Amino acid sequence: MRPGIWQLLIVILIIVVIFGGKKIPELARSLGKAKGEFKKGLAEGEKAESEASEAPEAK
């Protein structure tokens, strides 16, 4: 079930009231940076995992 336009507007209004208009761009930047770091960490983890699986096993 997708939220309607009124539900989205109410959520946006609540966010503006809680954080204030000046804090929202700063909050969005922080979320963007966190998302980028998370993706970078996932990529590094996948790379390390693939390198470990390709390495010959020492017995």
Biopython code that builds the backbone (N, CA, C, O; Angstrom):
import numpy as np
from Bio.PDB.StructureBuilder import StructureBuilder

atoms = [
    (1, "MET", "N", (0.838, -1.176, 0.000)),
    (1, "MET", "CA", (0.000, 0.000, 0.000)),
    (1, "MET", "C", (0.887, 1.244, 0.000)),
    (1, "MET", "O", (1.741, 1.408, 0.872)),
    (2, "ARG", "N", (0.682, 2.099, -0.962)),
    (2, "ARG", "CA", (1.473, 3.320, -1.064)),
    (2, "ARG", "C", (0.810, 4.456, -0.308)),
    (2, "ARG", "O", (-0.413, 4.590, -0.335)),
    (3, "PRO", "N", (1.610, 5.280, 0.371)),
    (3, "PRO", "CA", (1.017, 6.418, 1.083)),
    (3, "PRO", "C", (0.495, 7.447, 0.083)),
    (3, "PRO", "O", (1.085, 7.660, -0.976)),
    (4, "GLY", "N", (-0.601, 8.068, 0.435)),
    (4, "GLY", "CA", (-1.186, 9.102, -0.407)),
    (4, "GLY", "C", (-0.455, 10.427, -0.249)),
    (4, "GLY", "O", (0.437, 10.573, 0.587)),
    (5, "ILE", "N", (-0.849, 11.375, -1.063)),
    (5, "ILE", "CA", (-0.195, 12.693, -1.046)),
    (5, "ILE", "C", (-0.426, 13.391, 0.293)),
    (5, "ILE", "O", (0.463, 14.086, 0.786)),
    (6, "TRP", "N", (-1.616, 13.216, 0.892)),
    (6, "TRP", "CA", (-1.896, 13.882, 2.156)),
    (6, "TRP", "C", (-1.042, 13.327, 3.281)),
    (6, "TRP", "O", (-0.587, 14.079, 4.142)),
    (7, "GLN", "N", (-0.818, 12.017, 3.285)),
    (7, "GLN", "CA", (0.035, 11.438, 4.323)),
    (7, "GLN", "C", (1.462, 11.961, 4.200)),
    (7, "GLN", "O", (2.100, 12.276, 5.205)),
    (8, "LEU", "N", (1.965, 12.055, 2.963)),
    (8, "LEU", "CA", (3.322, 12.584, 2.751)),
    (8, "LEU", "C", (3.427, 14.041, 3.190)),
    (8, "LEU", "O", (4.414, 14.434, 3.812)),
    (9, "LEU", "N", (2.424, 14.833, 2.871)),
    (9, "LEU", "CA", (2.438, 16.240, 3.275)),
    (9, "LEU", "C", (2.409, 16.384, 4.799)),
    (9, "LEU", "O", (3.085, 17.250, 5.355)),
    (10, "ILE", "N", (1.637, 15.550, 5.462)),
    (10, "ILE", "CA", (1.581, 15.605, 6.927)),
    (10, "ILE", "C", (2.933, 15.231, 7.526)),
    (10, "ILE", "O", (3.385, 15.877, 8.471)),
    (11, "VAL", "N", (3.587, 14.200, 6.992)),
    (11, "VAL", "CA", (4.900, 13.794, 7.491)),
    (11, "VAL", "C", (5.916, 14.908, 7.269)),
    (11, "VAL", "O", (6.706, 15.208, 8.165)),
    (12, "ILE", "N", (5.907, 15.522, 6.096)),
    (12, "ILE", "CA", (6.828, 16.630, 5.805)),
    (12, "ILE", "C", (6.570, 17.793, 6.752)),
    (12, "ILE", "O", (7.519, 18.402, 7.248)),
    (13, "LEU", "N", (5.321, 18.110, 7.009)),
    (13, "LEU", "CA", (4.980, 19.194, 7.921)),
    (13, "LEU", "C", (5.490, 18.901, 9.329)),
    (13, "LEU", "O", (6.020, 19.792, 9.992)),
    (14, "ILE", "N", (5.335, 17.664, 9.788)),
    (14, "ILE", "CA", (5.816, 17.285, 11.115)),
    (14, "ILE", "C", (7.333, 17.416, 11.184)),
    (14, "ILE", "O", (7.866, 17.889, 12.188)),
    (15, "ILE", "N", (8.035, 17.003, 10.129)),
    (15, "ILE", "CA", (9.497, 17.115, 10.106)),
    (15, "ILE", "C", (9.926, 18.573, 10.181)),
    (15, "ILE", "O", (10.863, 18.913, 10.903)),
    (16, "VAL", "N", (9.237, 19.436, 9.431)),
    (16, "VAL", "CA", (9.574, 20.867, 9.447)),
    (16, "VAL", "C", (9.324, 21.452, 10.829)),
    (16, "VAL", "O", (10.118, 22.260, 11.310)),
    (17, "VAL", "N", (8.243, 21.058, 11.468)),
    (17, "VAL", "CA", (7.938, 21.582, 12.800)),
    (17, "VAL", "C", (8.974, 21.106, 13.818)),
    (17, "VAL", "O", (9.417, 21.881, 14.666)),
    (18, "ILE", "N", (9.356, 19.840, 13.733)),
    (18, "ILE", "CA", (10.297, 19.289, 14.714)),
    (18, "ILE", "C", (11.699, 19.858, 14.524)),
    (18, "ILE", "O", (12.320, 20.301, 15.490)),
    (19, "PHE", "N", (12.207, 19.851, 13.288)),
    (19, "PHE", "CA", (13.593, 20.237, 13.052)),
    (19, "PHE", "C", (13.765, 21.696, 12.671)),
    (19, "PHE", "O", (14.858, 22.238, 12.835)),
    (20, "GLY", "N", (12.753, 22.335, 12.182)),
    (20, "GLY", "CA", (12.874, 23.717, 11.736)),
    (20, "GLY", "C", (13.399, 23.776, 10.314)),
    (20, "GLY", "O", (14.100, 22.865, 9.873)),
    (21, "GLY", "N", (13.074, 24.822, 9.603)),
    (21, "GLY", "CA", (13.445, 24.948, 8.202)),
    (21, "GLY", "C", (14.937, 25.014, 7.945)),
    (21, "GLY", "O", (15.405, 24.558, 6.902)),
    (22, "LYS", "N", (15.693, 25.575, 8.881)),
    (22, "LYS", "CA", (17.134, 25.740, 8.657)),
    (22, "LYS", "C", (17.919, 24.459, 8.889)),
    (22, "LYS", "O", (19.002, 24.291, 8.327)),
    (23, "LYS", "N", (17.399, 23.561, 9.699)),
    (23, "LYS", "CA", (18.112, 22.316, 10.018)),
    (23, "LYS", "C", (17.906, 21.231, 8.966)),
    (23, "LYS", "O", (18.708, 20.301, 8.887)),
    (24, "ILE", "N", (16.858, 21.327, 8.161)),
    (24, "ILE", "CA", (16.538, 20.253, 7.212)),
    (24, "ILE", "C", (17.644, 20.050, 6.164)),
    (24, "ILE", "O", (18.018, 18.902, 5.923)),
    (25, "PRO", "N", (18.187, 21.099, 5.531)),
    (25, "PRO", "CA", (19.279, 20.847, 4.575)),
    (25, "PRO", "C", (20.501, 20.194, 5.226)),
    (25, "PRO", "O", (21.142, 19.336, 4.621)),
    (26, "GLU", "N", (20.817, 20.591, 6.432)),
    (26, "GLU", "CA", (21.944, 19.993, 7.165)),
    (26, "GLU", "C", (21.662, 18.522, 7.456)),
    (26, "GLU", "O", (22.546, 17.676, 7.320)),
    (27, "LEU", "N", (20.445, 18.225, 7.852)),
    (27, "LEU", "CA", (20.047, 16.847, 8.119)),
    (27, "LEU", "C", (20.117, 16.008, 6.843)),
    (27, "LEU", "O", (20.580, 14.868, 6.873)),
    (28, "ALA", "N", (19.659, 16.570, 5.726)),
    (28, "ALA", "CA", (19.697, 15.846, 4.449)),
    (28, "ALA", "C", (21.141, 15.569, 4.021)),
    (28, "ALA", "O", (21.439, 14.484, 3.522)),
    (29, "ARG", "N", (22.030, 16.534, 4.210)),
    (29, "ARG", "CA", (23.446, 16.331, 3.877)),
    (29, "ARG", "C", (24.042, 15.215, 4.724)),
    (29, "ARG", "O", (24.771, 14.363, 4.216)),
    (30, "SER", "N", (23.731, 15.224, 6.009)),
    (30, "SER", "CA", (24.246, 14.189, 6.910)),
    (30, "SER", "C", (23.750, 12.808, 6.492)),
    (30, "SER", "O", (24.515, 11.844, 6.496)),
    (31, "LEU", "N", (22.478, 12.712, 6.135)),
    (31, "LEU", "CA", (21.930, 11.431, 5.682)),
    (31, "LEU", "C", (22.592, 10.983, 4.387)),
    (31, "LEU", "O", (22.876, 9.797, 4.217)),
    (32, "GLY", "N", (22.841, 11.916, 3.471)),
    (32, "GLY", "CA", (23.511, 11.579, 2.215)),
    (32, "GLY", "C", (24.924, 11.063, 2.440)),
    (32, "GLY", "O", (25.346, 10.091, 1.814)),
    (33, "LYS", "N", (25.651, 11.717, 3.336)),
    (33, "LYS", "CA", (27.017, 11.269, 3.652)),
    (33, "LYS", "C", (27.004, 9.888, 4.303)),
    (33, "LYS", "O", (27.835, 9.035, 3.990)),
    (34, "ALA", "N", (26.057, 9.681, 5.208)),
    (34, "ALA", "CA", (25.956, 8.383, 5.877)),
    (34, "ALA", "C", (25.633, 7.283, 4.870)),
    (34, "ALA", "O", (26.185, 6.185, 4.946)),
    (35, "LYS", "N", (24.747, 7.576, 3.935)),
    (35, "LYS", "CA", (24.391, 6.598, 2.903)),
    (35, "LYS", "C", (25.610, 6.270, 2.044)),
    (35, "LYS", "O", (25.845, 5.105, 1.725)),
    (36, "GLY", "N", (26.382, 7.278, 1.669)),
    (36, "GLY", "CA", (27.592, 7.065, 0.880)),
    (36, "GLY", "C", (28.617, 6.215, 1.617)),
    (36, "GLY", "O", (29.219, 5.313, 1.034)),
    (37, "GLU", "N", (28.812, 6.504, 2.893)),
    (37, "GLU", "CA", (29.759, 5.726, 3.692)),
    (37, "GLU", "C", (29.292, 4.277, 3.848)),
    (37, "GLU", "O", (30.106, 3.354, 3.831)),
    (38, "PHE", "N", (27.992, 4.085, 3.999)),
    (38, "PHE", "CA", (27.449, 2.743, 4.135)),
    (38, "PHE", "C", (27.680, 1.942, 2.856)),
    (38, "PHE", "O", (28.100, 0.786, 2.910)),
    (39, "LYS", "N", (27.405, 2.560, 1.702)),
    (39, "LYS", "CA", (27.631, 1.883, 0.424)),
    (39, "LYS", "C", (29.109, 1.569, 0.223)),
    (39, "LYS", "O", (29.459, 0.501, -0.279)),
    (40, "LYS", "N", (29.981, 2.505, 0.618)),
    (40, "LYS", "CA", (31.424, 2.300, 0.497)),
    (40, "LYS", "C", (31.866, 1.123, 1.365)),
    (40, "LYS", "O", (32.674, 0.298, 0.937)),
    (41, "GLY", "N", (31.340, 1.049, 2.578)),
    (41, "GLY", "CA", (31.670, -0.053, 3.477)),
    (41, "GLY", "C", (31.188, -1.393, 2.935)),
    (41, "GLY", "O", (31.889, -2.399, 3.044)),
    (42, "LEU", "N", (29.995, -1.407, 2.353)),
    (42, "LEU", "CA", (29.489, -2.641, 1.754)),
    (42, "LEU", "C", (30.371, -3.092, 0.593)),
    (42, "LEU", "O", (30.684, -4.276, 0.466)),
    (43, "ALA", "N", (30.769, -2.149, -0.248)),
    (43, "ALA", "CA", (31.611, -2.491, -1.392)),
    (43, "ALA", "C", (32.958, -3.033, -0.930)),
    (43, "ALA", "O", (33.461, -4.002, -1.500)),
    (44, "GLU", "N", (33.546, -2.426, 0.089)),
    (44, "GLU", "CA", (34.830, -2.902, 0.616)),
    (44, "GLU", "C", (34.690, -4.292, 1.222)),
    (44, "GLU", "O", (35.571, -5.136, 1.060)),
    (45, "GLY", "N", (33.590, -4.529, 1.915)),
    (45, "GLY", "CA", (33.352, -5.841, 2.510)),
    (45, "GLY", "C", (33.181, -6.917, 1.451)),
    (45, "GLY", "O", (33.709, -8.020, 1.594)),
    (46, "GLU", "N", (32.442, -6.603, 0.379)),
    (46, "GLU", "CA", (32.262, -7.556, -0.707)),
    (46, "GLU", "C", (33.583, -7.830, -1.417)),
    (46, "GLU", "O", (33.859, -8.961, -1.815)),
    (47, "LYS", "N", (34.397, -6.788, -1.572)),
    (47, "LYS", "CA", (35.694, -6.954, -2.226)),
    (47, "LYS", "C", (36.601, -7.851, -1.384)),
    (47, "LYS", "O", (37.257, -8.748, -1.914)),
    (48, "ALA", "N", (36.636, -7.610, -0.093)),
    (48, "ALA", "CA", (37.467, -8.425, 0.799)),
    (48, "ALA", "C", (36.983, -9.875, 0.812)),
    (48, "ALA", "O", (37.787, -10.806, 0.862)),
    (49, "GLU", "N", (35.679, -10.053, 0.767)),
    (49, "GLU", "CA", (35.119, -11.406, 0.768)),
    (49, "GLU", "C", (35.471, -12.147, -0.516)),
    (49, "GLU", "O", (35.816, -13.328, -0.480)),
    (50, "SER", "N", (35.383, -11.452, -1.653)),
    (50, "SER", "CA", (35.707, -12.110, -2.924)),
    (50, "SER", "C", (37.200, -12.418, -3.023)),
    (50, "SER", "O", (37.585, -13.445, -3.582)),
    (51, "GLU", "N", (38.041, -11.534, -2.484)),
    (51, "GLU", "CA", (39.485, -11.793, -2.486)),
    (51, "GLU", "C", (39.821, -12.984, -1.599)),
    (51, "GLU", "O", (40.696, -13.784, -1.930)),
    (52, "ALA", "N", (39.125, -13.100, -0.469)),
    (52, "ALA", "CA", (39.377, -14.199, 0.445)),
    (52, "ALA", "C", (38.941, -15.531, -0.168)),
    (52, "ALA", "O", (39.582, -16.557, 0.060)),
    (53, "SER", "N", (37.871, -15.519, -0.934)),
    (53, "SER", "CA", (37.371, -16.753, -1.527)),
    (53, "SER", "C", (38.228, -17.166, -2.728)),
    (53, "SER", "O", (38.283, -18.349, -3.066)),
    (54, "GLU", "N", (38.890, -16.214, -3.367)),
    (54, "GLU", "CA", (39.743, -16.516, -4.520)),
    (54, "GLU", "C", (41.150, -16.986, -4.107)),
    (54, "GLU", "O", (41.832, -17.670, -4.870)),
    (55, "ALA", "N", (41.565, -16.617, -2.910)),
    (55, "ALA", "CA", (42.909, -16.992, -2.450)),
    (55, "ALA", "C", (42.979, -18.493, -2.231)),
    (55, "ALA", "O", (42.027, -19.091, -1.728)),
    (56, "PRO", "N", (44.098, -19.110, -2.603)),
    (56, "PRO", "CA", (44.234, -20.548, -2.370)),
    (56, "PRO", "C", (44.332, -20.842, -0.883)),
    (56, "PRO", "O", (44.941, -20.081, -0.131)),
    (57, "GLU", "N", (43.741, -21.931, -0.470)),
    (57, "GLU", "CA", (43.748, -22.289, 0.940)),
    (57, "GLU", "C", (45.085, -22.913, 1.311)),
    (57, "GLU", "O", (45.566, -23.822, 0.635)),
    (58, "ALA", "N", (45.675, -22.422, 2.382)),
    (58, "ALA", "CA", (46.958, -22.950, 2.855)),
    (58, "ALA", "C", (46.689, -24.029, 3.906)),
    (58, "ALA", "O", (45.978, -23.793, 4.883)),
    (59, "LYS", "N", (47.260, -25.202, 3.695)),
    (59, "LYS", "CA", (47.052, -26.292, 4.657)),
    (59, "LYS", "C", (48.360, -26.754, 5.204)),
    (59, "LYS", "O", (48.396, -27.666, 6.030)),
]
sb = StructureBuilder()
sb.init_structure("model")
sb.init_model(0)
sb.init_chain("A")
sb.init_seg("    ")
for serial, (resi, resn, name, xyz) in enumerate(atoms, 1):
    if name == "N":
        sb.init_residue(resn, " ", resi, " ")
    sb.init_atom(name, np.array(xyz, "f"), 0.0, 1.0, " ", f" {name:<3s}", serial, name[0])
structure = sb.get_structure()
